[in-house]
């Protein structure tokens, strides 16, 4: 079953793309809950390249590696990948009047309810939007201060 989550990020497509794909940025926003975090991220952004994020509970009690292989990359427009378990994901980056629509469509797994999966993926996407928008505000403030 395909599931879609989306959000509009109030930033340029270049800034959105960079934050989505840069390991140092990924480690700042990639968590569905406040008690989880990404401790490691590796990105080889090309078709046939790979991605790995180590996600762990902040108390160290549990963790897992999220791995994928990129099947299609169109810079600043689209990323498609296949997870290690065979499920597929497509992420679109679409210009809107008020920012960039980031739309993720993924194959749901069978262990958890579709609603639980949608909520988790949406939470990560919301964290991403907050992170990028906050970073853009900081950048604008620094420019205004002459930094």
C-alpha positions, 0 to 999 in steps of 0.5 A: 500500500502506498502512503503519502505525507507532505509539507510546505517548507518556507525556503528556497528549493536549493536550501531544502535540497541541501538540508535533505541530503547533507549528512550534518543536516540530516542528523539535526532533523531526522527523528519522529519523536523527541526521545530519538535522534540520528547519530550517524548519516552517510549519503552517496547521492547518485543513482546506484549510490546509497544512504544510511542513517543510524537512528537510536533512542536517546537513552541508548536502549534501542537503535537501528540502521535505515539503509537505502539505495537510490534508484533515481535522482533528479537534482532539486526535483526528485529522489527515489530509493529502495530500502533494504527490505525492498520497499520503495520511496519517492520524494518530490520537491515542488515549487509553491508560491509560499515555499517548496512542497516536499511530498514523500510517497512510500510503501507501507510495511505490514508490522505497524498500522498505516496510520502509525506509519503515516504519523511517524513519517509526517512527524519526521517531515514536520521536523525537517520543515521546522529545521530548514525554516529555522536555519533560514531565519538564522541566516537572514538574521546574520545577513541583517546583522552584517555577519 
